[in-house]
Amino acid sequence: VVMLSAAGSERGQEMTLRALERGAVDFVRKPSGPVSIDLATVRHELLAALNAARSMNLAGVRTPTRPAREPGAAATPERTARMATRVVGIASSTGGPRALGELIPHLPALLGAAVVVVQHMPRDFTRSLARRLDLVSSLVVREASDGEPLLENRVYIAPGGNHLTLAGAPGAGRLCLDSSPAIWGVRPAADPLFESIADRFRSSAIGIVLTGMGRDGAEGLRRIRASGGIGVVQDRESSIVYGMPQAALAAAGADHISGISGLARLIERLCAA
């Protein structure tokens, strides 16, 4: 399923994200609302989404699981909000909302690292994605803001339309947003984030490439591993589209190849090492 979505309201965005979590492979936003007579303007986006659907691994579509959590339970307590000395960078694209929905809620509240996510997605949808993940996760999940400090036990989602990079040193990092040109046809792109993680955090960095079309994240993962960090790619069997993990594996290699169901435990183990 490829959705052609107006999604001009919060409810519309929520419905689109829910469809992606339940097996839709991708969506294209209508250019001018519910009744759009100018669909030709999104022709290339729609063709790209249909090509992604042709490459879809149906075996990777499974019912997402959620950890048990008491209704209204608080996420990470504020007293644990220390500056991060370790960073987990995650790149995802086609099939990513579903993969992130399977991964982020299973990470422990006291992970001991900041998690920074680039999901190829338009503006506004990234805010809705962060809100949905925050509701079901022990970690605090937020859309990233320019200049805010990089705290451990937090998940930051790059906002659509902006590249996200890190500045500062371990224990004194901050988030930086910019609207420089798209890379690999997308903004945000994972390569600038991964390269900044490699430069700033070196051996305290973990880079993860999840499902998606194209090769974004491949060069960044190579930089992370060359700087002493750890590289992880999602396996073919659980990837809805294996393009990005395959490109990363070819360009950078990997220290670990993991299915999505076991990835949270692997991240927890690597952060504790």
Sequence and secondary structure as in RCSB ss.txt:
>XXXX:A:sequence
VVMLSAAGSERGQEMTLRALERGAVDFVRKPSGPVSIDLATVRHELLAALNAARSMNLAGVRTPTRPAREPGAAA
TPERTARMATRVVGIASSTGGPRALGELIPHLPALLGAAVVVVQHMPRDFTRSLARRLDLVSSLVVREASDGEPL
LENRVYIAPGGNHLTLAGAPGAGRLCLDSSPAIWGVRPAADPLFESIADRFRSSAIGIVLTGMGRDGAEGLRRIR
ASGGIGVVQDRESSIVYGMPQAALAAAGADHISGISGLARLIERLCAA
>XXXX:A:secstr
 EEEE   SHHHHHHHHHHHHTT  EEEE TTSSS S GGGGHHHHHHHHHHHHT  GGG          TT   
S GGG  B SSEEEEEE TTHHHHHHHHGGGS TT SSEEEEEE   TTHHHHHHHHHHHH SSEEEE  TT B 
BTTEEEE  TTSEEEEES TTS EEEEE    BTTBSS HHHHHHHHHHHHGGGEEEEE S SS TTHHHHHHHH
HTT EEEEE TTT SS HHHHHHHHHH  SEEE GGGHHHHHHHHHH 
